[in-house]
Amino acid sequence: MIDALQDFTASLPTVLQWVGVILAAAIPFIESYFGSVIGVLAGINPAVAIAAAIVGNVISMLLFVLSAHRVRSKVVSGKAPKEPSPRQQKLRAQFDKYGVAGVSLLGQTILPSQITSAAMVSFGASKNAVILWQIVSIILWGVAFGILASFGVSLIG
């Protein structure tokens, strides 16, 4: 199956190979980690697959962060804050406990980076800090899973 997938991918124009990984990685829950695995399993050079997955995830995350920041700015201007729900309070407690860096690095084990980053911005975290730590997290997770997928493919092939 892997040989057939690799042959099919190799037959596509190079641009379409990495564009497909970028688009896949932009989808919440696929992220850079599964995007890089998809690219490696499809036969794309691991460095290209990982880079494409990271780019797709970062672009998607930036859209979520900038949108959440814009919405928060409009909502907060001139309004008194309302009482958060129990679920929001729990998420806020985790955010307060671990901070932007901790939530960014570990949050992908629970929720997609897009949702995590938008939530942090809605809590009032610095947009720039969230972007920085989310990019660090996206890179680390994408590289780790891409390397694991490369080792797995080399063991099978």
TORTITI-18821 format. One line per 4 residues: number of its first residue (from 1); their letters; for each residue x negated, y negated, z of N, C-alpha, C, O. Coordinates in pm, whole numbers. Example, Ala and Ser with C-alpha at 12.3 -4.5 7.8 and 13.67 -1.06 7.14 Angstrom:
1> AS> -1319:569:780:-1230:450:780:-1320:330:780:-1424:332:846; -1285:225:708:-1367:106:714:-1290:-3:787:-1341:-114:804;
//
This chain:
1> MIDA> -83:119:0:0:0:0:-87:-125:0:-60:-220:-74; -192:-127:82:-279:-245:89:-347:-267:-46:-361:-381:-90; -391:-155:-111:-455:-169:-242:-359:-231:-344:-399:-317:-422; -233:-187:-343:-134:-242:-436:-109:-390:-408:-98:-470:-501;
5> LQDF> -101:-426:-280:-80:-566:-243:-201:-651:-284:-186:-762:-334; -319:-598:-261:-440:-671:-300:-448:-686:-451:-484:-793:-500; -415:-580:-527:-418:-587:-673:-316:-690:-724:-346:-770:-813; -197:-687:-665:-94:-784:-706:-141:-927:-679:-129:-1013:-765;
9> TASL> -193:-951:-559:-239:-1085:-522:-354:-1129:-611:-359:-1245:-653; -446:-1039:-639:-560:-1072:-724:-516:-1109:-865:-584:-1185:-934; -401:-1056:-909:-353:-1086:-1043:-288:-1225:-1053:-271:-1278:-1163; -254:-1283:-940:-195:-1416:-939:-303:-1522:-957:-419:-1499:-923;
13> PTVL> -265:-1637:-1010:-362:-1746:-1015:-405:-1783:-873:-325:-1777:-780; -531:-1819:-857:-588:-1848:-725:-504:-1949:-648:-481:-1933:-528; -459:-2053:-715:-381:-2159:-649:-255:-2102:-586:-218:-2140:-475; -188:-2013:-656:-64:-1956:-602:-91:-1868:-480:-6:-1858:-391;
17> QWVG> -206:-1806:-475:-238:-1721:-360:-243:-1804:-232:-178:-1769:-134; -319:-1911:-232:-330:-1987:-107:-211:-2077:-82:-183:-2110:33; -141:-2119:-187:-18:-2198:-166:87:-2112:-94:158:-2161:-7; 95:-1985:-131:188:-1895:-64:157:-1880:84:248:-1875:166;
21> VILA> 29:-1873:118:-11:-1863:259:22:-1993:332:69:-1990:446; -3:-2107:268:31:-2237:329:180:-2244:361:219:-2282:471; 262:-2206:265:407:-2211:286:452:-2114:395:538:-2147:476; 394:-1995:396:431:-1897:499:393:-1948:638:472:-1935:732;
25> AAIP> 274:-2004:651:227:-2051:781:303:-2173:831:300:-2204:951; 371:-2243:742:449:-2359:783:581:-2319:851:648:-2403:911; 616:-2193:841:741:-2143:898:721:-2114:1047:629:-2041:1083; 806:-2172:1135:795:-2140:1277:802:-1988:1300:875:-1916:1231;
29> FIES> 726:-1942:1395:710:-1802:1435:614:-1725:1343:569:-1617:1380; 583:-1776:1225:479:-1714:1143:347:-1782:1176:247:-1715:1202; 347:-1916:1174:232:-1994:1223:101:-1959:1153:100:-1888:1053; -7:-2011:1207:-139:-1984:1149:-183:-1841:1175:-255:-1782:1094;
33> YFGS> -140:-1785:1288:-188:-1650:1320:-132:-1545:1227:-208:-1462:1176; -2:-1544:1203:53:-1445:1110:26:-1485:965:14:-1399:878; 18:-1615:938:-15:-1661:804:-153:-1612:760:-170:-1568:647; -250:-1620:850:-384:-1572:816:-384:-1421:795:-455:-1370:708;
37> VIGV> -306:-1349:874:-296:-1204:857:-233:-1171:722:-280:-1082:651; -127:-1242:688:-62:-1221:558:-162:-1242:445:-169:-1161:352; -238:-1350:453:-336:-1379:348:-444:-1273:339:-480:-1230:229; -497:-1230:453:-602:-1127:453:-547:-996:398:-612:-932:316;
41> LAGI> -429:-956:442:-370:-831:394:-335:-838:246:-331:-736:177; -310:-958:196:-279:-974:55:-405:-973:-32:-397:-976:-155; -521:-969:32:-644:-959:-44:-715:-1090:-70:-814:-1094:-144; -667:-1196:-10:-732:-1326:-24:-858:-1326:63:-861:-1264:169;
45> NPAV> -961:-1394:18:-1082:-1408:97:-1041:-1455:236:-966:-1552:248; -1090:-1389:343:-1047:-1426:479:-1067:-1575:512:-982:-1634:578; -1176:-1635:469:-1198:-1776:499:-1091:-1863:432:-1043:-1959:492; -1054:-1829:310:-950:-1904:239:-814:-1879:302:-735:-1972:319;
49> AIAA> -786:-1754:337:-658:-1720:399:-641:-1792:532:-534:-1846:560; -745:-1793:613:-739:-1859:743:-722:-2010:726:-639:-2071:793; -801:-2069:636:-792:-2214:613:-653:-2252:562:-596:-2352:606; -600:-2175:469:-467:-2206:414:-360:-2194:522:-269:-2277:530;
53> AIVG> -370:-2091:606:-273:-2073:713:-280:-2189:812:-176:-2237:859; -399:-2233:844:-416:-2346:936:-356:-2472:876:-286:-2546:945; -384:-2498:750:-330:-2618:684:-177:-2616:686:-115:-2717:719; -117:-2503:650:29:-2494:648:90:-2517:785:190:-2587:797;
57> NVIS> 31:-2457:888:82:-2472:1024:65:-2615:1074:154:-2670:1138; -50:-2676:1045:-75:-2813:1090:23:-2911:1024:78:-2998:1091; 44:-2896:894:138:-2985:825:278:-2974:886:343:-3075:913; 323:-2852:909:454:-2830:967:463:-2889:1108:561:-2956:1141;
61> MLLF> 361:-2865:1189:359:-2917:1326:361:-3069:1326:432:-3131:1406; 284:-3131:1235:283:-3278:1227:421:-3333:1195:462:-3434:1252; 493:-3269:1106:629:-3314:1073:718:-3308:1197:797:-3400:1221; 707:-3202:1274:788:-3189:1396:750:-3294:1500:837:-3356:1560;
65> VLSA> 619:-3313:1522:573:-3409:1623:614:-3551:1585:666:-3625:1668; 590:-3588:1462:623:-3725:1421:774:-3750:1423:818:-3859:1458; 852:-3648:1387:998:-3661:1395:1045:-3673:1540:1129:-3758:1571; 990:-3589:1627:1028:-3594:1770:988:-3727:1831:1063:-3783:1912;
69> HRVR> 873:-3777:1794:826:-3906:1847:921:-4019:1802:957:-4106:1881; 960:-4015:1677:1052:-4117:1623:1187:-4111:1694:1242:-4214:1732; 1239:-3990:1712:1369:-3973:1779:1360:-4019:1924:1447:-4090:1973; 1253:-3978:1993:1237:-4016:2133:1227:-4166:2148:1286:-4223:2239;
73> SKVV> 1155:-4231:2059:1140:-4377:2065:1276:-4446:2052:1302:-4544:2122; 1361:-4396:1963:1493:-4456:1945:1584:-4430:2064:1659:-4518:2106; 1578:-4309:2118:1667:-4271:2229:1628:-4344:2357:1715:-4390:2431; 1499:-4354:2384:1451:-4411:2509:1469:-4562:2513:1488:-4620:2621;
77> SGKA> 1465:-4626:2399:1473:-4772:2398:1607:-4821:2451:1711:-4807:2387; 1601:-4879:2570:1718:-4943:2628:1819:-4851:2695:1927:-4897:2731; 1788:-4724:2712:1883:-4633:2775:1824:-4573:2902:1704:-4549:2910; 1910:-4550:2998:1868:-4483:3121:1858:-4333:3093:1943:-4278:3024;
81> PKEP> 1756:-4266:3146:1742:-4123:3120:1854:-4044:3187:1898:-4076:3297; 1900:-3939:3117:2005:-3855:3175:1941:-3738:3248:1823:-3707:3226; 2018:-3674:3332:1970:-3561:3412:1941:-3442:3319:2029:-3400:3244; 1817:-3387:3324:1785:-3273:3237:1854:-3145:3283:1883:-3127:3401;
85> SPRQ> 1879:-3056:3187:1940:-2928:3218:1840:-2841:3295:1721:-2872:3296; 1887:-2732:3358:1794:-2642:3429:1684:-2586:3336:1569:-2571:3378; 1719:-2556:3214:1621:-2505:3118:1516:-2611:3087:1396:-2582:3081; 1561:-2733:3066:1468:-2843:3040:1379:-2868:3162:1261:-2900:3147;
89> QKLR> 1435:-2855:3280:1356:-2874:3402:1247:-2768:3414:1136:-2798:3458; 1280:-2644:3376:1182:-2536:3382:1068:-2561:3283:951:-2544:3316; 1104:-2600:3162:1003:-2631:3060:918:-2749:3104:796:-2751:3083; 982:-2847:3163:909:-2966:3211:813:-2928:3324:701:-2981:3330;
93> AQFD> 854:-2838:3412:766:-2794:3521:641:-2725:3466:531:-2747:3516; 658:-2643:3363:542:-2579:3300:452:-2683:3233:330:-2674:3239; 514:-2780:3171:437:-2887:3108:358:-2965:3213:240:-2994:3193; 423:-2999:3324:354:-3072:3430:241:-2989:3492:137:-3044:3529;
97> KYGV> 261:-2859:3501:162:-2770:3562:38:-2753:3473:-74:-2760:3522; 58:-2730:3345:-53:-2697:3256:-101:-2812:3168:-211:-2805:3114; -22:-2915:3154:-62:-3029:3072:-55:-2999:2923:-19:-2889:2882; -90:-3099:2844:-82:-3087:2699:-176:-2977:2649:-136:-2896:2565;
101> AGVS> -299:-2974:2699:-396:-2875:2652:-350:-2733:2683:-353:-2646:2596; -308:-2708:2806:-264:-2574:2845:-142:-2527:2769:-137:-2413:2723; -44:-2615:2756:78:-2578:2684:46:-2555:2537:101:-2464:2475; -41:-2636:2480:-77:-2620:2339:-149:-2488:2315:-119:-2415:2220;
105> LLGQ> -244:-2457:2400:-325:-2336:2381:-248:-2208:2413:-265:-2108:2345; -165:-2212:2516:-95:-2091:2559:50:-2085:2511:111:-1978:2509; 106:-2200:2474:247:-2206:2437:283:-2122:2317:398:-2079:2304; 186:-2096:2229:217:-2019:2108:245:-1873:2138:293:-1800:2051;
109> TILP> 218:-1830:2261:254:-1693:2298:403:-1681:2326:458:-1571:2330; 468:-1796:2346:611:-1796:2380:696:-1859:2270:796:-1801:2227; 656:-1976:2223:732:-2051:2123:639:-2097:2011:518:-2107:2032; 695:-2124:1894:612:-2176:1785:553:-2313:1820:608:-2387:1901;
113> SQIT> 440:-2343:1758:373:-2470:1784:463:-2589:1751:456:-2693:1816; 548:-2573:1650:636:-2684:1612:732:-2718:1725:752:-2836:1756; 791:-2618:1786:888:-2641:1894:816:-2690:2019:862:-2783:2085; 704:-2627:2052:628:-2666:2169:582:-2811:2159:594:-2887:2254;
117> SAAM> 529:-2848:2043:478:-2984:2026:590:-3087:2031:575:-3193:2091; 703:-3055:1969:817:-3148:1974:867:-3165:2117:904:-3275:2159; 870:-3055:2193:914:-3063:2333:821:-3149:2416:866:-3230:2497; 690:-3133:2396:595:-3214:2474:610:-3362:2443:605:-3445:2534;
121> VSFG> 629:-3395:2317:648:-3537:2280:778:-3589:2339:785:-3704:2383; 881:-3505:2341:1009:-3549:2399:998:-3571:2549:1075:-3648:2606; 901:-3503:2615:878:-3524:2757:797:-3651:2783:779:-3691:2898; 750:-3712:2677:674:-3835:2694:524:-3818:2682:449:-3912:2710;
125> ASKN> 478:-3700:2643:334:-3680:2624:286:-3766:2508:362:-3797:2416; 162:-3803:2513:102:-3882:2406:108:-3806:2275:65:-3691:2266; 162:-3870:2174:173:-3809:2041:35:-3766:1992:20:-3656:1938; -65:-3851:2011:-200:-3820:1963:-262:-3703:2040:-331:-3620:1980;
129> AVIL> -239:-3697:2170:-291:-3584:2249:-227:-3453:2206:-294:-3351:2194; -98:-3457:2184:-26:-3336:2140:-81:-3291:2004:-107:-3173:1984; -97:-3384:1912:-149:-3349:1779:-288:-3288:1791:-316:-3184:1731; -376:-3352:1867:-512:-3303:1883:-514:-3161:1938:-578:-3073:1880;
133> WQIV> -445:-3138:2050:-449:-3007:2113:-374:-2901:2034:-410:-2783:2038; -271:-2940:1963:-202:-2844:1878:-292:-2801:1761:-293:-2683:1724; -367:-2895:1705:-459:-2859:1597:-567:-2764:1649:-600:-2666:1582; -621:-2793:1766:-721:-2703:1826:-660:-2564:1844:-722:-2464:1809;
137> SIIL> -541:-2558:1898:-473:-2430:1921:-445:-2357:1790:-469:-2236:1781; -396:-2427:1692:-364:-2366:1563:-490:-2307:1500:-487:-2197:1444; -600:-2379:1509:-727:-2330:1454:-771:-2204:1529:-806:-2103:1467; -771:-2211:1661:-817:-2095:1740:-733:-1970:1713:-788:-1862:1691;
141> WGVA> -600:-1984:1715:-513:-1870:1692:-527:-1817:1549:-530:-1696:1528; -534:-1906:1453:-547:-1864:1312:-678:-1791:1286:-679:-1688:1219; -788:-1844:1340:-919:-1780:1322:-921:-1644:1392:-968:-1545:1336; -871:-1639:1515:-872:-1512:1590:-794:-1403:1517:-845:-1292:1500;
145> FGIL> -674:-1433:1474:-593:-1333:1406:-647:-1301:1267:-638:-1186:1223; -702:-1400:1198:-763:-1375:1068:-882:-1282:1078:-898:-1193:994; -965:-1302:1179:-1081:-1214:1201:-1034:-1073:1236:-1087:-975:1184; -936:-1063:1325:-883:-930:1360:-826:-859:1238:-848:-739:1221;
149> ASFG> -754:-932:1154:-698:-873:1032:-810:-830:938:-801:-725:875; -915:-909:927:-1029:-873:842:-1095:-744:889:-1127:-657:809; -1115:-733:1020:-1172:-610:1075:-1080:-492:1049:-1126:-383:1015; -951:-513:1065:-855:-405:1041:-857:-360:897:-854:-239:870;
153> VSLI> -861:-453:803:-864:-419:661:-994:-347:628:-994:-251:550; -1105:-391:685:-1233:-326:656:-1237:-183:712:-1303:-96:656; -1168:-160:822:-1162:-24:878:-1078:69:792:-1110:187:777; -971:15:735:-881:96:652:-943:122:515:-939:234:463;
157> G> -1002:17:458:-1055:24:321:-1186:79:312:-1241:90:202;
//
